[in-house]
Amino acid sequence: MNYIEILQNQVLGMWTGFIAILPNLAIALVVLILTWIVAKFAVRVANKATGKSSMREDLRQLVETVVRLAIWIAGVILALIVAIPGFTPAGLIAGLGIGALAIGFAFQDIFENFLAGVLIMLREKMRIGDLIEVEGVLGKVEKITLRETYVRQLSNELTIMPNSMLFKNAVQILTDDTVRRNEIVVGVSYDADLEEAQRVIEEAMKTVDAIVEDRPVIVYAQEFGGSSIDFLVQWYAQSAARDLRQTKSEAIKAIKKGLDAAGIGIPFPIQTNYFAEPLRIEQVGAEKTAD
């Protein structure tokens, strides 16, 4: 048996078949190029249509992604029908059905994050620009895609989080409302007049500009501390207008200034030591002179 001749005939047959389908491949390539053009044009139309509405930014991104994905799926299927004789969408579905279980396990994380991304975009909460905290990550939402969410931390690092993490875990949206409560603990000395100390703290908090005036400032004597009587001070401030750390800093400065002016001390920590046995104290004097 002449194996070389058989191999040559097979290669020749493959080459002849390739030459025969070249026109189909060329048409399929043209179809893909047209698909790219149509998808780009359709996305622009969708952006103009959604831009005139009050739709949220993440929903506009979802519409853009769905439009692009639908056009590309239709274009790729049409290109395959042109390039491969006998190819049908029904055959593609039947072929995928054979390995559906294996594909499902292989792409489980991708499908999970894809579905989580769609659900995150559809719900009303957690919009682009919100300040969130999830799984120890605190930052501003910059972008939401069908696969992942981009969170810019307050220290300016960018964290890319899978959508499933944001969908499965509790997410704190710190800017969901326009105002947010903040608090500090202020200790005054035990010999201070507590009524006077409370009044001074309340008056000092009125000088902080960022505090929301229609929400009351709460000042309560909270507990007997180790070296002071501790007051709990709570207030509401704009959550989006400025950094809440700046508002807290201004509140601390105002309270310190007010207590100093009123002569009310903020004591240092005091520690009392107890010893089971009396301590022996030796007095070191001048060296004894020799007789």
Secondary structure, 3 states (H helix, E strand, C coil): CCHHHHHHHHHHHHHHHHHHHHHHHHHHHHHHHHHHHHHHHHHHHHHHHHHCCCCCHHHHHHHHHHHHHHHHHHHHHHHHHHHCCCCCHHHHHHHHHHCHHHHHHHCHHHHHHHHHHHHHHHCCCCCCCCEEEECCEEEEEEEECCCEEEEEECCCCEEEEEHHHHHHCCCEECCCCCEEEEEEEEEECCCCCHHHHHHHHHHHHCCCCCECCCCCCEEEEEEECCCCEEEEEEEEEECCCCCHHHHHHHHHHHHHHHHHHCCCCCCCCCCCCCCCCCCCCCCCCCCCCCC
